[in-house]
Amino acid sequence: DAGITQSPRHKVTETGTPVTLRCHQTENHRYMYWYRQDPGHGLRLIHYSYGVKDTDKGEVSDGYSVSRSKTEDFLLTLESATSSQTSVYFCAISGRRPSLGDTFGSGTRLTVV
Amino acid sequence: GEDVEQSLFLSVREGDSSVINCTYTDSSSTYLYWYKQEPGAGLQLLTYIFSNMDMKQDQRLTVLLNKKDKHLSLRIADTQTGDSAIYFCAESIHNTDKLIFGTGTRLQVFP
């Protein structure tokens, strides 16, 4: 998607290992979000950021941490991956103009074995 | 608490109209959104409605909002096979920077 890139697109990792997912934006938007998508649950907010070094928890933040040292990058870290964290992870950005909604990345499919 | 509900599946014939329904709980929501997700892709904003509106039309898309019943619907006229996707409604939570998403409705269009 234009202006927002997630990496990697796919990852398989072992239980207990740390994993970091990256979200990079070129829109200079203040707000960035990490969601996970699971069947029957829609999208659930993990963490979000409203500026450099300003982050807050979402509804499913346990087992995850985030960092935002630059406007353009928002990192999601699974401190010790578990099988329940197998999911598709989406990053979103927002300029906080409600009529534009949020712009989503293409997602990272993470499998924890 | 905040909760957004949608039916899981909808199947329609090509050329017919599709109506996807959503109920939400936060009566102070300022904007409500409809997103489309195609296989293997992220969510794409389709349309939105401001909470003081009852209806919004955008080409083949019509959004209806019933604030009293906290009910939102998306009507797609002349549904095409390219409309097959998962559709999510979302509400903005007043005085927060967050959206709450529904569980998504999978629309299948058959010839």
Chai-1 contact restraints between the chains, C-beta under 6 A:
chainA,res_idxA,chainB,res_idxB,connection_type,confidence,min_distance_angstrom,max_distance_angstrom,comment,restraint_id
A,D1,B,G42,contact,1.0,0.0,6.0,A-B,restraint_1
A,Y31,B,D97,contact,1.0,0.0,6.0,A-B,restraint_2
A,G42,B,F101,contact,1.0,0.0,6.0,A-B,restraint_3
A,G42,B,G102,contact,1.0,0.0,6.0,A-B,restraint_4
A,G42,B,T103,contact,1.0,0.0,6.0,A-B,restraint_5
A,G42,B,G104,contact,1.0,0.0,6.0,A-B,restraint_6
A,L43,B,F101,contact,1.0,0.0,6.0,A-B,restraint_7
A,Y50,B,D97,contact,1.0,0.0,6.0,A-B,restraint_8
A,F90,B,G42,contact,1.0,0.0,6.0,A-B,restraint_9
A,P98,B,Y31,contact,1.0,0.0,6.0,A-B,restraint_10
A,G101,B,Y33,contact,1.0,0.0,6.0,A-B,restraint_11
A,G101,B,L45,contact,1.0,0.0,6.0,A-B,restraint_12
A,G101,B,Y48,contact,1.0,0.0,6.0,A-B,restraint_13
A,F104,B,G42,contact,1.0,0.0,6.0,A-B,restraint_14
A,F104,B,L43,contact,1.0,0.0,6.0,A-B,restraint_15
A,G105,B,G42,contact,1.0,0.0,6.0,A-B,restraint_16
A,S106,B,A41,contact,1.0,0.0,6.0,A-B,restraint_17
A,S106,B,G42,contact,1.0,0.0,6.0,A-B,restraint_18
A,G107,B,G42,contact,1.0,0.0,6.0,A-B,restraint_19
